[in-house]
Amino acid sequence: MKLKKNNTVITAATKKLLVMAAMLSTNALMLHAQQLTLRLDKAETEVSPMLYGLMTEEINYSYEGGLYTQLVPNPSFADMFNPGGRRRGGRPNPNQPRYTVRPERWQLTDTVKVKVRQNRQNGMNDANPTSLVVNFEQAGLGIVSEGYWGFPIRKSTAFKGAIYAKQPTTDNNAAPLTSLTIALKSADGNTTYAEQRVSGFTNDWKKFDIELTTQATQADTKDARLFITADQAGSIELTRVTLYAPSYKNRKNGLRVDLMEMMAEMRPKFVRFPGGNYLEGNNFANRFDWKQTIGNPDERPGHQSPWGYRSTDGLGLLEFCQWAEDTGGEPVVGVFAGYVLSGDHLDGDYIKPFIQDALDEIEYIMGDVTTKWGAVRARDGHPEPFPLHYVEIGNEDFFDRSGSYPNRFKMFYEAIKARYPQLQIISTVGYNALKSKAIPNPVVDVIDEHYYRNAFDMYRNAFQYDSYDRKGPKIFCGEWATREGSPTTNMNAALGDAAWMSCMERNSDICIMSCYAPLFVNVEPGGMQWASDLIGYDVLNSYGSPSYWAQVMFSKYLGDRIVPVEATDIPKQKLDRNDEANAVFYTATKDANKTYLKLVNAVGDAQKLTIKLDGAKKVKSKAKKIELKSARPEDTNSIDNPRNIVPKESTQKVGKQFPITLAPYSITVLVIE
Ligand code: AHR
């Protein structure tokens, strides 16, 4: 049969062709419909210059046994090992026998012929009231520091430190020792990496400097211990045994090179410190008392971290500020607000000394050398004031049940603003709690919100800030993470993180600052208190999780203007029976010459999109493409397989309009010129 249309004779075969063509064009339209239009012509809103930063605290052996280069745990023998008692919150269990046989994280080469006793009298100074009296029955016996699961032995490395020693006055029966040998050796004691003899002990405490340098031919190993060995039979009293690895930028009392390099790669605009729960402490005595964390590290008493172990406070306020400086950012300091984790708090006039303490702390950070605390900072080796624009009052104070928060915040706010009107004050109660606690909006400059979520929750909330009130306070997302994978997060988490970062970046007019938490974990058994962390390490090596690499990609490729993106027919994914979210997430920014488009495909199927650049005058035909992907969302990096998932660079054909296929489970950045 023949059909006639507009005087054209149409055969059945032609009709079939026409139907196929119509189908094809519908497909083409459908393909076309999954489109992102980048309104380059409307890119006016500024990207927050403080958007991506860092946050850490003393958790997961982040400083002690992590970032801080002092390598000897329990250096003043403050903690004794109680064989009957489990440790809870750093204290021996009171229901167990109270006898002790050795200091924690120290071993004896012979448990019969080496006798040790903790001395709590006549300490070398107020900060180190404890010492260890040791009696060696014969030469060659020793006490051995386990380190933080070993020591980082590498070739041609100078480890510098000291011991404080004296002849014991309380051990009159034994002959005083005349010399000791300090050595880095393999755990079995059979291989010596470096050693030094120390002699000249007297009846008074004296400092003996140590420098242990490894050979040029030395292979990397963490199979190492610090041996303090008697050269004769006799007694000695020891305290404050320290050994420092080389540090980033050769800072004295500095920070670990590889971890600092990894953070510098993240281009942080700030470091939020000191916490986290670490700011508050379990009780008043164990809050972060900044004045106890400055000056000579040998004179810092240290305190218990709420995460179950002791901090020496060797990484204190000045080291925090230098860390920010050395990685290219500025400090964001949290000041103690009178709440501790046990729920105890001080109020009214009792809070006033803490307000003064906060003002002193701010002065230590940013005051010039003519101010009282600026002069102390200069004495500590840093005459230049640090830049400081944001001060946070407390941490997660929405936990408060006493109803004292609004008044307390106001007192801090007014005192700080009166002295430093230029500072922005951050409240820690979160956006919704802020309303319920009836804090008048104009009093709050910025609100710190914390989000620990699974990947699905990140997808569900990946447009959260698009609808925030632009007239309200700014947001600091001061702790956030997609908690998938342990000890460090996996690709599934990286996808959730990237979806969340796309939200923060697209809305960085309101979400002006953000930092992931926790940043670090020591992956040795017993090193972790909080599963799902960004960067893992042992004493020798370190690696970034896929989440780490996602953050590097987001902060490295960032413009100064937000590009509005119009999305059409973006594919969806089912989260559960009644719930769905986008399968693809996106954000774009630009600067004078480049556009940075970030695309996240959160599902296991490739996604085809059309990208349209509205307002682009000329576009180079090839864009740089940076891609992070894996076959399975549970894939990850580890200390043994550190670079399983890392970003790969290639090129992508682009134009004013171009198709792109996003690989399954992938994060893609295009740099379009
Ligand atoms: O990041 C771990 C903890 O989570 C922080 O110490 C605290 O602020 C939050 O509850």
Residues whose N, C-alpha, C, O or C-beta is under 5 A from the ligand:
A	BS01	AHR	G276 N277 Y278 E396 A517 P518
